Amino acid sequence: MATYYNQLEITQFLLESGADINARDAAGNTALMGVCFKGFFEVAKILIENGAKIDVQNTMGATALIYSVMFNKFDIAKLLLDEGADKGIRDRKETLPWNMQLKREILS
């Protein structure tokens, strides 16, 4: 929950205390996925620096990269790509992250 509420110091403390950085909720979401749709760049950076798995998919097939693009958090999308995120992973609807952005641009 510390990551979800952008609590940098608490996040760092939990990581130093051995918290599972790749723990998942009931939908298969990780902390990294949560900060990607919320837009918390610094927390995302801390999670990645501490070993968060970037290309994990939740039960719907979404990844951190998919969420960052879906919610227009392009600074985080760039960070993920710079760290080696796979831009070819599709969600369960067979949607690529870039298709989501193009669809929004066309419809707006």
N, C-alpha and C positions, 0 to 999 in steps of 0.2 A: 504493500500500500504506500510505502514511502515514495516509491518511484512514480506512482500514479498521481501523487499530489506534489511532485516536483521538490521533494525534500532531499536536497543534495547531501547534507551532513548526515542525516539518518541513513540514507542509502549507502554512503561510504562506510559508516559504522557497521551496518548489517553485513556488508561485503567483507569487511575486515574480521567480522565475527563468524564467518563461515556460512552465511546464508547461501542457499542454492540459487545461483544467478539464473538458472534455466528452468526453475520451477514453473509449473503450468497451472492455470485455473481450470475449471470444469469444461470450458470451451477450448482448452488447449493453448490459450494465449500465455505468452511470457511477459515478463516486465518490460523487455525491449519493445514488444509489440504495443504495449500500452502507452509508452512514452512516444512512440512513433505517431500514433493518431492524436495524442494530446499536444505534441509539438515541443517537448522538453529536450532541446538539443544537448544541453550539458549533461543531463542524466543519461541520455542515449550514449554519449561519448564515454562516460564513466563505465556504463555497463559493458560496452564493447571492449574498452581497455582492460576490463576484468574478466573477459572470456565469455561474454554472452554469445550464444550461437545466433548467427545472423539469418540463416536461411530456414529456420524451423517453421513448419506450417502448423496452423491450428486445425480444428476439426472441419473448417470450411475451406481449408487449403491456403488461407491467407498467410502472408509473411510480413515481417517488419517493413520491408520495402513496399509491398502492396499497400499497407496501411499509410505509410508516409506519403505516397503518391495520391491515394484515395482522399486524404484529408489535406492535400496541398501543403505538406510540410517538406518542401523541396530541399531545404538545407539539410534535413535529416536524410532524405533520399540520397543526396550527394555523399554524405558521410558514409552511408551504408555501401554505396557503390565503390567509394574509395577503399573501403575495408573488404571488398570482394563479394558483395551480395550478388546473387545470381538473378539477373534481370529477366531470365527466361522462365522462371517458375510461374506456373499458372495456378489460380485458385480453382475451386470445384466447378465454377461456371466457365472454366477454360479462359478466363480473362487474364491478360498480361497487365502489369502495372501501367504501361504506357498507353494501352488501349483505353483505360479508364480516363486518363487525362485528355486524350484526344476526343473522346466522346463528350466530355464536359465542355471542351472548347467549341466543338461543333454545335452543341445544343444551346450554348449561351449567346 
